[in-house]
Amino acid sequence: MKLATIVWLLILPGAIGWQVSDGGEAQVAYPEGYRTWVHVKSELLSPAHQNFAANGGFHHIYANPEAMTGYRSRSFPEGSVVVFDWLETKEDNGLFAEGARRRVDVMVKDSKRFAKTGGWGFQRFVKDSKTERAAAPSPEQCFACHEKLKKDGLILSSYRP
Amino acid sequence: MKLATIVWLLILPGAIGWQVSDGGEAQVAYPEGYRTWVHVKSELLSPAHQNFAANGGFHHIYANPEAMTGYRSRSFPEGSVVVFDWLETKEDNGLFAEGARRRVDVMVKDSKRFAKTGGWGFQRFVKDSKTERAAAPSPEQCFACHEKLKKDGLILSSYRP
């Protein structure tokens, strides 16, 4: 066996290690430090909305520097990460305050790793956990809906100046 | 006249120029670039609230790096700037979206310049304007209320992780 082949075989498992999960699928990392990223925009889905039980509360969107380049040009470069932060809401006579975290949805642009889903990886993390990944929706389900709704890319939001 | 005196007289107006307004009061600068600062927290004051007409809409708070040090330690260093961003809200069947900017309230920590109001300068900017300063509330009115409500400093909010 040639040395080059041995080196290649030694490197390969490590290189694949951070790219794929145990199931062989490319995996999206927890977006460490996203709370200090740029706040793109917000909305509130209140108890008066028909989808409150499933999706109610504050929705805050955050973007890393690469994704901010994308929000400005509408062409998102490799390495773009967008976080959709879901928080419970507490109402007091018409004043809505932020409550506990419901989940953290993440989109990561990597055209090679996530070629099957439009070049974007999708992952939902449960509540405040950095390791517990929601079983649903699947990346394919996320992609299908974003693909259907898209205007100029799979990122559906726009930056609010 | 000695040269040093002449130099001093030449420098003095310029040095005072950025510190005080025409009225002789210390002036708070527009917080250029605050939309890329850290998003501290949000709330929504909906039409169901009794103060909606005056203060309704989304309230987003942003902090510069010095102020983030303060949010973490509850001791705000000189140079801390905190922005309270007020946006109109648009409701559609329980979903609240962000609307036009109502105003931008700014607090700046400078113990010397703003000694009269607890070491903090207060200023409200009108809508999206970087130059139009609201006549009211006055810094003294802002200070009086913050002073009354304070727990461990004049910043009333806490960082939401």
Interface residues (C-beta under 8 A of the other chain):
Chain A: R35 T36 V38 H39 K41 S42 E43 L44 L45 S46 P47 A48 H49 Q50 F52 F58 H60 Y62 M68 N93 G94 L95 F96 A97 E98 R160 P161
Chain B: R35 T36 V38 H39 K41 S42 E43 L44 L45 S46 P47 A48 H49 Q50 F52 F58 H60 Y62 M68 N93 G94 L95 F96 A97 E98 R160 P161
